[in-house]
Amino acid sequence: MTGPRIQTAPHLTDQQTAVLLAFARGQQPGKIATALGISVHTVRTYLRAIFVALNAENLANAVGIACALNLLDSDQILQGGPHAR
């Protein structure tokens, strides 16, 4: 007999968090890849892994879930947005 299944909060790696944050700031995959020193293919692979980890359907959903779970915070997103001064 097994006990109740305990769900743990999703975990993102530091690289996955950096990729999600960059997308949330409106950056394009090529710019994200260059900034992180990885390939565009790797950026897209991380994004797919983020969707799975967060059970997200799209980027906006992933960002919302990450913010709700305190994996990202809105101040982080706003500080580095494409229109930040």
C-alpha positions in Angstrom: 0.0 0.0 0.0 1.4 3.4 -0.9 0.7 6.7 0.7 -0.6 9.9 -0.9 1.6 11.2 -3.7 3.4 14.4 -2.7 4.0 16.9 -5.4 7.1 19.0 -5.3 7.4 22.4 -6.8 8.9 22.4 -10.3 12.6 23.1 -10.5 14.4 25.0 -13.3 18.1 24.9 -13.7 20.0 28.2 -13.6 20.3 28.1 -17.4 16.6 27.4 -17.9 15.7 30.3 -15.6 18.0 32.6 -17.5 16.4 31.6 -20.8 12.9 32.0 -19.5 13.8 35.4 -18.0 15.3 36.5 -21.3 12.2 35.4 -23.2 10.0 37.2 -20.6 12.0 40.4 -21.3 11.2 40.1 -25.0 14.6 38.9 -26.2 14.9 36.8 -29.3 16.5 33.3 -29.3 19.6 34.4 -31.2 20.3 37.2 -28.7 19.6 34.9 -25.8 22.0 32.3 -27.3 24.8 34.9 -27.8 24.4 36.3 -24.3 24.5 32.9 -22.6 27.2 31.5 -24.9 25.0 28.6 -26.1 23.4 27.7 -29.5 20.0 28.7 -30.6 19.1 25.0 -30.7 20.0 24.8 -27.0 17.9 27.8 -26.2 14.9 26.1 -27.9 15.7 22.8 -26.1 15.7 24.6 -22.7 12.4 26.3 -23.6 10.8 22.9 -24.3 12.1 21.6 -21.0 10.7 24.6 -19.2 7.3 24.0 -20.8 7.4 20.4 -19.5 8.7 21.2 -16.1 6.0 23.9 -15.6 3.3 22.1 -17.4 2.9 25.2 -19.6 1.2 25.5 -22.9 3.1 28.5 -24.2 5.6 31.2 -23.2 3.2 33.5 -21.6 1.8 30.6 -19.5 5.3 29.5 -18.5 6.2 33.0 -17.4 3.0 33.3 -15.4 3.5 30.0 -13.7 7.1 30.8 -12.9 6.1 34.1 -11.4 3.3 32.4 -9.4 5.8 29.8 -8.0 8.4 32.6 -7.3 10.9 31.1 -9.8 10.9 34.5 -11.5 9.7 37.8 -10.2 8.2 40.7 -12.1 10.9 43.1 -11.0 13.5 40.9 -12.6 11.5 40.9 -15.8 11.0 44.7 -15.8 14.6 45.6 -15.0 16.0 44.1 -18.2 13.3 44.5 -20.7 14.0 45.6 -24.2 12.8 49.1 -23.4 14.6 49.4 -20.0 16.6 52.5 -19.5 
